[in-house]
Amino acid sequence: MTGWCDTCDRRVEGETCEVCGQPVTEPERIRLDWKWKFFGVSTVIYLIWRIYQLIHWLTS
């Protein structure tokens, strides 16, 4: 994962910024809310079911 230079406001590879020489901070990971996880899983299940129905309809 790339770091972020607060002084230059850009992504930087490595421990220090190549432009300003300041130390780079690691970006914070934002946890995904359980509602979005549920929405994603239910959407995938729904799409699999609809594809199964389409295949069943085409073959019969």
PyMOL commands that set and color helices and strands:
alter all, ss='L'
color gray80, all
select helices_A, chain A and resi 34-59
alter helices_A, ss='H'
color red, helices_A
select strands_A, chain A and resi 3-5+10-12
alter strands_A, ss='S'
color yellow, strands_A
deselect
rebuild
show_as cartoon
